Amino acid sequence: MATKSVRLEEDVYERIKAKKREDETFSAAIDRLTTEYSLLDFAGGYTDEEAADHRALLERSDETGVADHRELLERMDADDE
């Protein structure tokens, strides 16, 4: 993969560094921080189709989280109640 060098003002560098996770590179942190939704993305509102797509995405995420939680509990030989 090709790389580029960029100059950052020190305060910008420090803000990225503060949000960078311990296990990620600066490139990965910048990618994560610049590609996720922000609340401003929703300021204009949703079309009905976009709202349905987002709702489905959230439901799949919830289902995956529950399944992951149950699998972890099973591996730990614990109850989920």
BELJOGI-V88997 format. One record per run of one state. SS is the DSSP state (helix for helix, strand for strand, loop for the rest). FROM is the first residue (numbers start at 1). LEN is the number of residues. If there is no record, write none. Layout:
SS;FROM;LEN
SS;FROM;LEN
This chain:
loop;1;9
helix;10;10
loop;20;6
helix;26;10
loop;36;3
helix;39;4
loop;43;5
helix;48;28
loop;76;6
